[in-house]
Amino acid sequence: MNIFSVILILSFILFYGCDTTEADSVPVCIRNCVQCKQMLGVYFQGRACGDSCVVSNGREVPDCNNPRTLGVFLKRFL
């Protein structure tokens, strides 16, 4: 099972299990995680990003163009 299917399943569960405010923000957060994973590939920790969306109820939305919101999800390969 890849990260995209896990994120899709989580977003479905959260969308139908939350009130409207959370249901609006969590899927947006998860979609941004997927977009960042597609853009940054192996350098981005998509699962950690998705988990963060769930834990924060979508309050901390990552922005692929803003390094300050991605710092904790980036991998460094030496």
mmCIF file of the N, C-alpha and C atoms, coordinates in Angstrom:
data_MODEL
# 
_entry.id   MODEL 
# 
loop_
_atom_site.group_PDB 
_atom_site.id 
_atom_site.type_symbol 
_atom_site.label_atom_id 
_atom_site.label_alt_id 
_atom_site.label_comp_id 
_atom_site.label_asym_id 
_atom_site.label_entity_id 
_atom_site.label_seq_id 
_atom_site.pdbx_PDB_ins_code 
_atom_site.Cartn_x 
_atom_site.Cartn_y 
_atom_site.Cartn_z 
_atom_site.occupancy 
_atom_site.B_iso_or_equiv 
_atom_site.pdbx_formal_charge 
_atom_site.auth_seq_id 
_atom_site.auth_comp_id 
_atom_site.auth_asym_id 
_atom_site.auth_atom_id 
_atom_site.pdbx_PDB_model_num 
ATOM 1   N N  . MET A 1 1  ? 0.863   -1.169 0.000  1.00 0.00 ? 1  MET A N  1 
ATOM 2   C CA . MET A 1 1  ? 0.000   0.000  0.000  1.00 0.00 ? 1  MET A CA 1 
ATOM 3   C C  . MET A 1 1  ? 0.908   1.230  0.000  1.00 0.00 ? 1  MET A C  1 
ATOM 4   N N  . ASN A 1 2  ? 0.704   2.124  -0.930 1.00 0.00 ? 2  ASN A N  1 
ATOM 5   C CA . ASN A 1 2  ? 1.554   3.301  -0.999 1.00 0.00 ? 2  ASN A CA 1 
ATOM 6   C C  . ASN A 1 2  ? 0.974   4.455  -0.184 1.00 0.00 ? 2  ASN A C  1 
ATOM 7   N N  . ILE A 1 3  ? 1.744   5.503  -0.054 1.00 0.00 ? 3  ILE A N  1 
ATOM 8   C CA . ILE A 1 3  ? 1.374   6.652  0.778  1.00 0.00 ? 3  ILE A CA 1 
ATOM 9   C C  . ILE A 1 3  ? 0.117   7.350  0.273  1.00 0.00 ? 3  ILE A C  1 
ATOM 10  N N  . PHE A 1 4  ? -0.061  7.367  -1.034 1.00 0.00 ? 4  PHE A N  1 
ATOM 11  C CA . PHE A 1 4  ? -1.216  8.063  -1.592 1.00 0.00 ? 4  PHE A CA 1 
ATOM 12  C C  . PHE A 1 4  ? -2.522  7.362  -1.240 1.00 0.00 ? 4  PHE A C  1 
ATOM 13  N N  . SER A 1 5  ? -2.529  6.038  -1.229 1.00 0.00 ? 5  SER A N  1 
ATOM 14  C CA . SER A 1 5  ? -3.745  5.318  -0.863 1.00 0.00 ? 5  SER A CA 1 
ATOM 15  C C  . SER A 1 5  ? -4.038  5.463  0.626  1.00 0.00 ? 5  SER A C  1 
ATOM 16  N N  . VAL A 1 6  ? -2.996  5.498  1.454  1.00 0.00 ? 6  VAL A N  1 
ATOM 17  C CA . VAL A 1 6  ? -3.189  5.700  2.892  1.00 0.00 ? 6  VAL A CA 1 
ATOM 18  C C  . VAL A 1 6  ? -3.767  7.084  3.150  1.00 0.00 ? 6  VAL A C  1 
ATOM 19  N N  . ILE A 1 7  ? -3.231  8.078  2.475  1.00 0.00 ? 7  ILE A N  1 
ATOM 20  C CA . ILE A 1 7  ? -3.722  9.447  2.654  1.00 0.00 ? 7  ILE A CA 1 
ATOM 21  C C  . ILE A 1 7  ? -5.161  9.553  2.161  1.00 0.00 ? 7  ILE A C  1 
ATOM 22  N N  . LEU A 1 8  ? -5.479  8.915  1.063  1.00 0.00 ? 8  LEU A N  1 
ATOM 23  C CA . LEU A 1 8  ? -6.840  8.946  0.539  1.00 0.00 ? 8  LEU A CA 1 
ATOM 24  C C  . LEU A 1 8  ? -7.821  8.309  1.520  1.00 0.00 ? 8  LEU A C  1 
ATOM 25  N N  . ILE A 1 9  ? -7.441  7.183  2.100  1.00 0.00 ? 9  ILE A N  1 
ATOM 26  C CA . ILE A 1 9  ? -8.305  6.516  3.074  1.00 0.00 ? 9  ILE A CA 1 
ATOM 27  C C  . ILE A 1 9  ? -8.491  7.374  4.312  1.00 0.00 ? 9  ILE A C  1 
ATOM 28  N N  . LEU A 1 10 ? -7.417  7.960  4.810  1.00 0.00 ? 10 LEU A N  1 
ATOM 29  C CA . LEU A 1 10 ? -7.517  8.839  5.976  1.00 0.00 ? 10 LEU A CA 1 
ATOM 30  C C  . LEU A 1 10 ? -8.405  10.037 5.702  1.00 0.00 ? 10 LEU A C  1 
ATOM 31  N N  . SER A 1 11 ? -8.266  10.633 4.529  1.00 0.00 ? 11 SER A N  1 
ATOM 32  C CA . SER A 1 11 ? -9.090  11.801 4.217  1.00 0.00 ? 11 SER A CA 1 
ATOM 33  C C  . SER A 1 11 ? -10.561 11.419 4.134  1.00 0.00 ? 11 SER A C  1 
ATOM 34  N N  . PHE A 1 12 ? -10.876 10.243 3.593  1.00 0.00 ? 12 PHE A N  1 
ATOM 35  C CA . PHE A 1 12 ? -12.258 9.788  3.522  1.00 0.00 ? 12 PHE A CA 1 
ATOM 36  C C  . PHE A 1 12 ? -12.827 9.600  4.924  1.00 0.00 ? 12 PHE A C  1 
ATOM 37  N N  . ILE A 1 13 ? -12.059 8.953  5.797  1.00 0.00 ? 13 ILE A N  1 
ATOM 38  C CA . ILE A 1 13 ? -12.516 8.715  7.167  1.00 0.00 ? 13 ILE A CA 1 
ATOM 39  C C  . ILE A 1 13 ? -12.713 10.034 7.899  1.00 0.00 ? 13 ILE A C  1 
ATOM 40  N N  . LEU A 1 14 ? -11.771 10.935 7.753  1.00 0.00 ? 14 LEU A N  1 
ATOM 41  C CA . LEU A 1 14 ? -11.871 12.212 8.444  1.00 0.00 ? 14 LEU A CA 1 
ATOM 42  C C  . LEU A 1 14 ? -13.000 13.074 7.904  1.00 0.00 ? 14 LEU A C  1 
ATOM 43  N N  . PHE A 1 15 ? -13.225 13.019 6.609  1.00 0.00 ? 15 PHE A N  1 
ATOM 44  C CA . PHE A 1 15 ? -14.275 13.831 6.017  1.00 0.00 ? 15 PHE A CA 1 
ATOM 45  C C  . PHE A 1 15 ? -15.648 13.446 6.554  1.00 0.00 ? 15 PHE A C  1 
ATOM 46  N N  . TYR A 1 16 ? -15.894 12.166 6.712  1.00 0.00 ? 16 TYR A N  1 
ATOM 47  C CA . TYR A 1 16 ? -17.195 11.719 7.185  1.00 0.00 ? 16 TYR A CA 1 
ATOM 48  C C  . TYR A 1 16 ? -17.264 11.584 8.696  1.00 0.00 ? 16 TYR A C  1 
ATOM 49  N N  . GLY A 1 17 ? -16.152 11.718 9.390  1.00 0.00 ? 17 GLY A N  1 
ATOM 50  C CA . GLY A 1 17 ? -16.158 11.555 10.834 1.00 0.00 ? 17 GLY A CA 1 
ATOM 51  C C  . GLY A 1 17 ? -15.979 12.842 11.612 1.00 0.00 ? 17 GLY A C  1 
ATOM 52  N N  . CYS A 1 18 ? -15.872 13.983 10.944 1.00 0.00 ? 18 CYS A N  1 
ATOM 53  C CA . CYS A 1 18 ? -15.616 15.260 11.614 1.00 0.00 ? 18 CYS A CA 1 
ATOM 54  C C  . CYS A 1 18 ? -16.765 16.222 11.357 1.00 0.00 ? 18 CYS A C  1 
ATOM 55  N N  . ASP A 1 19 ? -16.794 17.311 12.148 1.00 0.00 ? 19 ASP A N  1 
ATOM 56  C CA . ASP A 1 19 ? -17.779 18.341 11.832 1.00 0.00 ? 19 ASP A CA 1 
ATOM 57  C C  . ASP A 1 19 ? -17.324 19.127 10.601 1.00 0.00 ? 19 ASP A C  1 
ATOM 58  N N  . THR A 1 20 ? -18.128 20.048 10.146 1.00 0.00 ? 20 THR A N  1 
ATOM 59  C CA . THR A 1 20 ? -17.876 20.684 8.853  1.00 0.00 ? 20 THR A CA 1 
ATOM 60  C C  . THR A 1 20 ? -16.587 21.494 8.811  1.00 0.00 ? 20 THR A C  1 
ATOM 61  N N  . THR A 1 21 ? -16.233 22.168 9.887  1.00 0.00 ? 21 THR A N  1 
ATOM 62  C CA . THR A 1 21 ? -14.999 22.960 9.844  1.00 0.00 ? 21 THR A CA 1 
ATOM 63  C C  . THR A 1 21 ? -13.781 22.076 9.704  1.00 0.00 ? 21 THR A C  1 
ATOM 64  N N  . GLU A 1 22 ? -13.715 21.019 10.501 1.00 0.00 ? 22 GLU A N  1 
ATOM 65  C CA . GLU A 1 22 ? -12.585 20.105 10.397 1.00 0.00 ? 22 GLU A CA 1 
ATOM 66  C C  . GLU A 1 22 ? -12.617 19.349 9.089  1.00 0.00 ? 22 GLU A C  1 
ATOM 67  N N  . ALA A 1 23 ? -13.804 18.993 8.640  1.00 0.00 ? 23 ALA A N  1 
ATOM 68  C CA . ALA A 1 23 ? -13.921 18.241 7.396  1.00 0.00 ? 23 ALA A CA 1 
ATOM 69  C C  . ALA A 1 23 ? -13.458 19.070 6.208  1.00 0.00 ? 23 ALA A C  1 
ATOM 70  N N  . ASP A 1 24 ? -13.545 20.372 6.318  1.00 0.00 ? 24 ASP A N  1 
ATOM 71  C CA . ASP A 1 24 ? -13.073 21.234 5.238  1.00 0.00 ? 24 ASP A CA 1 
ATOM 72  C C  . ASP A 1 24 ? -11.559 21.390 5.257  1.00 0.00 ? 24 ASP A C  1 
ATOM 73  N N  . SER A 1 25 ? -10.958 21.495 6.432  1.00 0.00 ? 25 SER A N  1 
ATOM 74  C CA . SER A 1 25 ? -9.538  21.816 6.516  1.00 0.00 ? 25 SER A CA 1 
ATOM 75  C C  . SER A 1 25 ? -8.626  20.591 6.437  1.00 0.00 ? 25 SER A C  1 
ATOM 76  N N  . VAL A 1 26 ? -9.041  19.459 6.957  1.00 0.00 ? 26 VAL A N  1 
ATOM 77  C CA . VAL A 1 26 ? -8.186  18.271 6.944  1.00 0.00 ? 26 VAL A CA 1 
ATOM 78  C C  . VAL A 1 26 ? -7.944  17.766 5.520  1.00 0.00 ? 26 VAL A C  1 
ATOM 79  N N  . PRO A 1 27 ? -8.973  17.626 4.686  1.00 0.00 ? 27 PRO A N  1 
ATOM 80  C CA . PRO A 1 27 ? -8.696  17.186 3.306  1.00 0.00 ? 27 PRO A CA 1 
ATOM 81  C C  . PRO A 1 27 ? -7.823  18.164 2.522  1.00 0.00 ? 27 PRO A C  1 
ATOM 82  N N  . VAL A 1 28 ? -7.966  19.446 2.780  1.00 0.00 ? 28 VAL A N  1 
ATOM 83  C CA . VAL A 1 28 ? -7.101  20.436 2.119  1.00 0.00 ? 28 VAL A CA 1 
ATOM 84  C C  . VAL A 1 28 ? -5.663  20.215 2.549  1.00 0.00 ? 28 VAL A C  1 
ATOM 85  N N  . CYS A 1 29 ? -5.466  20.000 3.826  1.00 0.00 ? 29 CYS A N  1 
ATOM 86  C CA . CYS A 1 29 ? -4.131  19.744 4.358  1.00 0.00 ? 29 CYS A CA 1 
ATOM 87  C C  . CYS A 1 29 ? -3.544  18.483 3.721  1.00 0.00 ? 29 CYS A C  1 
ATOM 88  N N  . ILE A 1 30 ? -4.327  17.429 3.638  1.00 0.00 ? 30 ILE A N  1 
ATOM 89  C CA . ILE A 1 30 ? -3.840  16.172 3.072  1.00 0.00 ? 30 ILE A CA 1 
ATOM 90  C C  . ILE A 1 30 ? -3.556  16.319 1.583  1.00 0.00 ? 30 ILE A C  1 
ATOM 91  N N  . ARG A 1 31 ? -4.414  17.044 0.868  1.00 0.00 ? 31 ARG A N  1 
ATOM 92  C CA . ARG A 1 31 ? -4.145  17.284 -0.560 1.00 0.00 ? 31 ARG A CA 1 
ATOM 93  C C  . ARG A 1 31 ? -2.843  18.040 -0.752 1.00 0.00 ? 31 ARG A C  1 
ATOM 94  N N  . ASN A 1 32 ? -2.567  18.987 0.127  1.00 0.00 ? 32 ASN A N  1 
ATOM 95  C CA . ASN A 1 32 ? -1.296  19.713 0.044  1.00 0.00 ? 32 ASN A CA 1 
ATOM 96  C C  . ASN A 1 32 ? -0.119  18.780 0.310  1.00 0.00 ? 32 ASN A C  1 
ATOM 97  N N  . CYS A 1 33 ? -0.277  17.848 1.233  1.00 0.00 ? 33 CYS A N  1 
ATOM 98  C CA . CYS A 1 33 ? 0.781   16.864 1.489  1.00 0.00 ? 33 CYS A CA 1 
ATOM 99  C C  . CYS A 1 33 ? 1.055   16.033 0.246  1.00 0.00 ? 33 CYS A C  1 
ATOM 100 N N  . VAL A 1 34 ? 0.000   15.593 -0.413 1.00 0.00 ? 34 VAL A N  1 
ATOM 101 C CA . VAL A 1 34 ? 0.152   14.793 -1.625 1.00 0.00 ? 34 VAL A CA 1 
ATOM 102 C C  . VAL A 1 34 ? 0.837   15.612 -2.712 1.00 0.00 ? 34 VAL A C  1 
ATOM 103 N N  . GLN A 1 35 ? 0.420   16.861 -2.855 1.00 0.00 ? 35 GLN A N  1 
ATOM 104 C CA . GLN A 1 35 ? 1.039   17.723 -3.867 1.00 0.00 ? 35 GLN A CA 1 
ATOM 105 C C  . GLN A 1 35 ? 2.530   17.931 -3.565 1.00 0.00 ? 35 GLN A C  1 
ATOM 106 N N  . CYS A 1 36 ? 2.877   18.161 -2.322 1.00 0.00 ? 36 CYS A N  1 
ATOM 107 C CA . CYS A 1 36 ? 4.287   18.346 -1.951 1.00 0.00 ? 36 CYS A CA 1 
ATOM 108 C C  . CYS A 1 36 ? 5.079   17.062 -2.201 1.00 0.00 ? 36 CYS A C  1 
ATOM 109 N N  . LYS A 1 37 ? 4.472   15.908 -1.914 1.00 0.00 ? 37 LYS A N  1 
ATOM 110 C CA . LYS A 1 37 ? 5.143   14.631 -2.160 1.00 0.00 ? 37 LYS A CA 1 
ATOM 111 C C  . LYS A 1 37 ? 5.408   14.458 -3.651 1.00 0.00 ? 37 LYS A C  1 
ATOM 112 N N  . GLN A 1 38 ? 4.454   14.840 -4.488 1.00 0.00 ? 38 GLN A N  1 
ATOM 113 C CA . GLN A 1 38 ? 4.639   14.741 -5.932 1.00 0.00 ? 38 GLN A CA 1 
ATOM 114 C C  . GLN A 1 38 ? 5.724   15.697 -6.410 1.00 0.00 ? 38 GLN A C  1 
ATOM 115 N N  . MET A 1 39 ? 5.796   16.867 -5.828 1.00 0.00 ? 39 MET A N  1 
ATOM 116 C CA . MET A 1 39 ? 6.778   17.867 -6.243 1.00 0.00 ? 39 MET A CA 1 
ATOM 117 C C  . MET A 1 39 ? 8.185   17.529 -5.755 1.00 0.00 ? 39 MET A C  1 
ATOM 118 N N  . LEU A 1 40 ? 8.298   17.078 -4.510 1.00 0.00 ? 40 LEU A N  1 
ATOM 119 C CA . LEU A 1 40 ? 9.604   16.915 -3.885 1.00 0.00 ? 40 LEU A CA 1 
ATOM 120 C C  . LEU A 1 40 ? 10.098  15.470 -3.854 1.00 0.00 ? 40 LEU A C  1 
ATOM 121 N N  . GLY A 1 41 ? 9.221   14.522 -4.159 1.00 0.00 ? 41 GLY A N  1 
ATOM 122 C CA . GLY A 1 41 ? 9.613   13.118 -4.253 1.00 0.00 ? 41 GLY A CA 1 
ATOM 123 C C  . GLY A 1 41 ? 10.181  12.550 -2.971 1.00 0.00 ? 41 GLY A C  1 
ATOM 124 N N  . VAL A 1 42 ? 11.334  11.883 -3.080 1.00 0.00 ? 42 VAL A N  1 
ATOM 125 C CA . VAL A 1 42 ? 11.925  11.182 -1.942 1.00 0.00 ? 42 VAL A CA 1 
ATOM 126 C C  . VAL A 1 42 ? 12.409  12.114 -0.839 1.00 0.00 ? 42 VAL A C  1 
ATOM 127 N N  . TYR A 1 43 ? 12.488  13.402 -1.126 1.00 0.00 ? 43 TYR A N  1 
ATOM 128 C CA . TYR A 1 43 ? 12.956  14.357 -0.123 1.00 0.00 ? 43 TYR A CA 1 
ATOM 129 C C  . TYR A 1 43 ? 11.840  14.797 0.823  1.00 0.00 ? 43 TYR A C  1 
ATOM 130 N N  . PHE A 1 44 ? 10.628  14.386 0.563  1.00 0.00 ? 44 PHE A N  1 
ATOM 131 C CA . PHE A 1 44 ? 9.482   14.806 1.377  1.00 0.00 ? 44 PHE A CA 1 
ATOM 132 C C  . PHE A 1 44 ? 8.870   13.597 2.075  1.00 0.00 ? 44 PHE A C  1 
ATOM 133 N N  . GLN A 1 45 ? 8.592   13.730 3.364  1.00 0.00 ? 45 GLN A N  1 
ATOM 134 C CA . GLN A 1 45 ? 7.995   12.658 4.163  1.00 0.00 ? 45 GLN A CA 1 
ATOM 135 C C  . GLN A 1 45 ? 6.478   12.820 4.151  1.00 0.00 ? 45 GLN A C  1 
ATOM 136 N N  . GLY A 1 46 ? 5.849   12.216 3.162  1.00 0.00 ? 46 GLY A N  1 
ATOM 137 C CA . GLY A 1 46 ? 4.409   12.359 2.968  1.00 0.00 ? 46 GLY A CA 1 
ATOM 138 C C  . GLY A 1 46 ? 3.578   11.791 4.095  1.00 0.00 ? 46 GLY A C  1 
ATOM 139 N N  . ARG A 1 47 ? 3.986   10.645 4.616  1.00 0.00 ? 47 ARG A N  1 
ATOM 140 C CA . ARG A 1 47 ? 3.228   10.021 5.708  1.00 0.00 ? 47 ARG A CA 1 
ATOM 141 C C  . ARG A 1 47 ? 3.258   10.896 6.959  1.00 0.00 ? 47 ARG A C  1 
ATOM 142 N N  . ALA A 1 48 ? 4.408   11.444 7.294  1.00 0.00 ? 48 ALA A N  1 
ATOM 143 C CA . ALA A 1 48 ? 4.513   12.320 8.465  1.00 0.00 ? 48 ALA A CA 1 
ATOM 144 C C  . ALA A 1 48 ? 3.652   13.562 8.274  1.00 0.00 ? 48 ALA A C  1 
ATOM 145 N N  . CYS A 1 49 ? 3.610   14.064 7.068  1.00 0.00 ? 49 CYS A N  1 
ATOM 146 C CA . CYS A 1 49 ? 2.783   15.232 6.762  1.00 0.00 ? 49 CYS A CA 1 
ATOM 147 C C  . CYS A 1 49 ? 1.306   14.890 6.950  1.00 0.00 ? 49 CYS A C  1 
ATOM 148 N N  . GLY A 1 50 ? 0.873   13.757 6.413  1.00 0.00 ? 50 GLY A N  1 
ATOM 149 C CA . GLY A 1 50 ? -0.520  13.330 6.572  1.00 0.00 ? 50 GLY A CA 1 
ATOM 150 C C  . GLY A 1 50 ? -0.887  13.108 8.026  1.00 0.00 ? 50 GLY A C  1 
ATOM 151 N N  . ASP A 1 51 ? 0.013   12.493 8.779  1.00 0.00 ? 51 ASP A N  1 
ATOM 152 C CA . ASP A 1 51 ? -0.224  12.284 10.207 1.00 0.00 ? 51 ASP A CA 1 
ATOM 153 C C  . ASP A 1 51 ? -0.371  13.613 10.935 1.00 0.00 ? 51 ASP A C  1 
ATOM 154 N N  . SER A 1 52 ? 0.438   14.592 10.555 1.00 0.00 ? 52 SER A N  1 
ATOM 155 C CA . SER A 1 52 ? 0.363   15.914 11.159 1.00 0.00 ? 52 SER A CA 1 
ATOM 156 C C  . SER A 1 52 ? -0.986  16.573 10.868 1.00 0.00 ? 52 SER A C  1 
ATOM 157 N N  . CYS A 1 53 ? -1.501  16.376 9.661  1.00 0.00 ? 53 CYS A N  1 
ATOM 158 C CA . CYS A 1 53 ? -2.828  16.911 9.312  1.00 0.00 ? 53 CYS A CA 1 
ATOM 159 C C  . CYS A 1 53 ? -3.900  16.331 10.218 1.00 0.00 ? 53 CYS A C  1 
ATOM 160 N N  . VAL A 1 54 ? -3.809  15.031 10.464 1.00 0.00 ? 54 VAL A N  1 
ATOM 161 C CA . VAL A 1 54 ? -4.801  14.359 11.298 1.00 0.00 ? 54 VAL A CA 1 
ATOM 162 C C  . VAL A 1 54 ? -4.710  14.846 12.739 1.00 0.00 ? 54 VAL A C  1 
ATOM 163 N N  . VAL A 1 55 ? -3.497  14.904 13.264 1.00 0.00 ? 55 VAL A N  1 
ATOM 164 C CA . VAL A 1 55 ? -3.301  15.304 14.652 1.00 0.00 ? 55 VAL A CA 1 
ATOM 165 C C  . VAL A 1 55 ? -3.722  16.758 14.881 1.00 0.00 ? 55 VAL A C  1 
ATOM 166 N N  . SER A 1 56 ? -3.398  17.647 13.943 1.00 0.00 ? 56 SER A N  1 
ATOM 167 C CA . SER A 1 56 ? -3.711  19.066 14.116 1.00 0.00 ? 56 SER A CA 1 
ATOM 168 C C  . SER A 1 56 ? -5.101  19.434 13.602 1.00 0.00 ? 56 SER A C  1 
ATOM 169 N N  . ASN A 1 57 ? -5.854  18.455 13.116 1.00 0.00 ? 57 ASN A N  1 
ATOM 170 C CA . ASN A 1 57 ? -7.180  18.701 12.535 1.00 0.00 ? 57 ASN A CA 1 
ATOM 171 C C  . ASN A 1 57 ? -7.126  19.714 11.395 1.00 0.00 ? 57 ASN A C  1 
ATOM 172 N N  . GLY A 1 58 ? -6.028  19.694 10.653 1.00 0.00 ? 58 GLY A N  1 
ATOM 173 C CA . GLY A 1 58 ? -5.904  20.547 9.485  1.00 0.00 ? 58 GLY A CA 1 
ATOM 174 C C  . GLY A 1 58 ? -5.530  21.982 9.770  1.00 0.00 ? 58 GLY A C  1 
ATOM 175 N N  . ARG A 1 59 ? -5.146  22.285 11.002 1.00 0.00 ? 59 ARG A N  1 
ATOM 176 C CA . ARG A 1 59 ? -4.787  23.666 11.338 1.00 0.00 ? 59 ARG A CA 1 
ATOM 177 C C  . ARG A 1 59 ? -3.410  24.051 10.798 1.00 0.00 ? 59 ARG A C  1 
ATOM 178 N N  . GLU A 1 60 ? -2.522  23.087 10.641 1.00 0.00 ? 60 GLU A N  1 
ATOM 179 C CA . GLU A 1 60 ? -1.166  23.358 10.151 1.00 0.00 ? 60 GLU A CA 1 
ATOM 180 C C  . GLU A 1 60 ? -1.052  22.843 8.720  1.00 0.00 ? 60 GLU A C  1 
ATOM 181 N N  . VAL A 1 61 ? -1.478  23.640 7.766  1.00 0.00 ? 61 VAL A N  1 
ATOM 182 C CA . VAL A 1 61 ? -1.500  23.228 6.362  1.00 0.00 ? 61 VAL A CA 1 
ATOM 183 C C  . VAL A 1 61 ? -0.138  23.496 5.726  1.00 0.00 ? 61 VAL A C  1 
ATOM 184 N N  . PRO A 1 62 ? 0.489   22.469 5.142  1.00 0.00 ? 62 PRO A N  1 
ATOM 185 C CA . PRO A 1 62 ? 1.783   22.679 4.489  1.00 0.00 ? 62 PRO A CA 1 
ATOM 186 C C  . PRO A 1 62 ? 1.605   23.421 3.163  1.00 0.00 ? 62 PRO A C  1 
ATOM 187 N N  . ASP A 1 63 ? 2.565   24.258 2.857  1.00 0.00 ? 63 ASP A N  1 
ATOM 188 C CA . ASP A 1 63 ? 2.588   24.978 1.589  1.00 0.00 ? 63 ASP A CA 1 
ATOM 189 C C  . ASP A 1 63 ? 3.885   24.606 0.891  1.00 0.00 ? 63 ASP A C  1 
ATOM 190 N N  . CYS A 1 64 ? 3.786   23.965 -0.255 1.00 0.00 ? 64 CYS A N  1 
ATOM 191 C CA . CYS A 1 64 ? 4.970   23.454 -0.963 1.00 0.00 ? 64 CYS A CA 1 
ATOM 192 C C  . CYS A 1 64 ? 5.933   24.561 -1.372 1.00 0.00 ? 64 CYS A C  1 
ATOM 193 N N  . ASN A 1 65 ? 5.448   25.784 -1.459 1.00 0.00 ? 65 ASN A N  1 
ATOM 194 C CA . ASN A 1 65 ? 6.288   26.908 -1.863 1.00 0.00 ? 65 ASN A CA 1 
ATOM 195 C C  . ASN A 1 65 ? 6.846   27.688 -0.681 1.00 0.00 ? 65 ASN A C  1 
ATOM 196 N N  . ASN A 1 66 ? 6.525   27.268 0.530  1.00 0.00 ? 66 ASN A N  1 
ATOM 197 C CA . ASN A 1 66 ? 6.988   27.956 1.729  1.00 0.00 ? 66 ASN A CA 1 
ATOM 198 C C  . ASN A 1 66 ? 7.815   26.992 2.575  1.00 0.00 ? 66 ASN A C  1 
ATOM 199 N N  . PRO A 1 67 ? 9.139   27.117 2.539  1.00 0.00 ? 67 PRO A N  1 
ATOM 200 C CA . PRO A 1 67 ? 9.995   26.183 3.275  1.00 0.00 ? 67 PRO A CA 1 
ATOM 201 C C  . PRO A 1 67 ? 9.734   26.154 4.782  1.00 0.00 ? 67 PRO A C  1 
ATOM 202 N N  . ARG A 1 68 ? 9.213   27.225 5.342  1.00 0.00 ? 68 ARG A N  1 
ATOM 203 C CA . ARG A 1 68 ? 8.945   27.248 6.783  1.00 0.00 ? 68 ARG A CA 1 
ATOM 204 C C  . ARG A 1 68 ? 7.867   26.247 7.181  1.00 0.00 ? 68 ARG A C  1 
ATOM 205 N N  . THR A 1 69 ? 6.939   25.962 6.281  1.00 0.00 ? 69 THR A N  1 
ATOM 206 C CA . THR A 1 69 ? 5.880   25.008 6.610  1.00 0.00 ? 69 THR A CA 1 
ATOM 207 C C  . THR A 1 69 ? 6.286   23.573 6.290  1.00 0.00 ? 69 THR A C  1 
ATOM 208 N N  . LEU A 1 70 ? 7.413   23.392 5.624  1.00 0.00 ? 70 LEU A N  1 
ATOM 209 C CA . LEU A 1 70 ? 7.848   22.058 5.213  1.00 0.00 ? 70 LEU A CA 1 
ATOM 210 C C  . LEU A 1 70 ? 9.036   21.530 5.987  1.00 0.00 ? 70 LEU A C  1 
ATOM 211 N N  . GLY A 1 71 ? 9.681   22.356 6.767  1.00 0.00 ? 71 GLY A N  1 
ATOM 212 C CA . GLY A 1 71 ? 10.934  21.997 7.418  1.00 0.00 ? 71 GLY A CA 1 
ATOM 213 C C  . GLY A 1 71 ? 10.944  20.652 8.111  1.00 0.00 ? 71 GLY A C  1 
ATOM 214 N N  . VAL A 1 72 ? 9.905   20.328 8.843  1.00 0.00 ? 72 VAL A N  1 
ATOM 215 C CA . VAL A 1 72 ? 9.882   19.079 9.600  1.00 0.00 ? 72 VAL A CA 1 
ATOM 216 C C  . VAL A 1 72 ? 9.610   17.864 8.718  1.00 0.00 ? 72 VAL A C  1 
ATOM 217 N N  . PHE A 1 73 ? 9.173   18.073 7.503  1.00 0.00 ? 73 PHE A N  1 
ATOM 218 C CA . PHE A 1 73 ? 8.835   16.962 6.621  1.00 0.00 ? 73 PHE A CA 1 
ATOM 219 C C  . PHE A 1 73 ? 9.874   16.693 5.551  1.00 0.00 ? 73 PHE A C  1 
ATOM 220 N N  . LEU A 1 74 ? 10.926  17.478 5.526  1.00 0.00 ? 74 LEU A N  1 
ATOM 221 C CA . LEU A 1 74 ? 11.972  17.288 4.504  1.00 0.00 ? 74 LEU A CA 1 
ATOM 222 C C  . LEU A 1 74 ? 13.035  16.324 4.999  1.00 0.00 ? 74 LEU A C  1 
ATOM 223 N N  . LYS A 1 75 ? 13.506  15.459 4.118  1.00 0.00 ? 75 LYS A N  1 
ATOM 224 C CA . LYS A 1 75 ? 14.587  14.513 4.422  1.00 0.00 ? 75 LYS A CA 1 
ATOM 225 C C  . LYS A 1 75 ? 15.885  15.056 3.848  1.00 0.00 ? 75 LYS A C  1 
ATOM 226 N N  . ARG A 1 76 ? 16.942  14.781 4.529  1.00 0.00 ? 76 ARG A N  1 
ATOM 227 C CA . ARG A 1 76 ? 18.272  15.112 4.002  1.00 0.00 ? 76 ARG A CA 1 
ATOM 228 C C  . ARG A 1 76 ? 19.021  13.822 3.755  1.00 0.00 ? 76 ARG A C  1 
ATOM 229 N N  . PHE A 1 77 ? 19.564  13.716 2.572  1.00 0.00 ? 77 PHE A N  1 
ATOM 230 C CA . PHE A 1 77 ? 20.382  12.557 2.229  1.00 0.00 ? 77 PHE A CA 1 
ATOM 231 C C  . PHE A 1 77 ? 21.825  13.002 2.169  1.00 0.00 ? 77 PHE A C  1 
ATOM 232 N N  . LEU A 1 78 ? 22.656  12.345 2.937  1.00 0.00 ? 78 LEU A N  1 
ATOM 233 C CA . LEU A 1 78 ? 24.063  12.736 2.970  1.00 0.00 ? 78 LEU A CA 1 
ATOM 234 C C  . LEU A 1 78 ? 24.872  11.854 2.058  1.00 0.00 ? 78 LEU A C  1 
# 
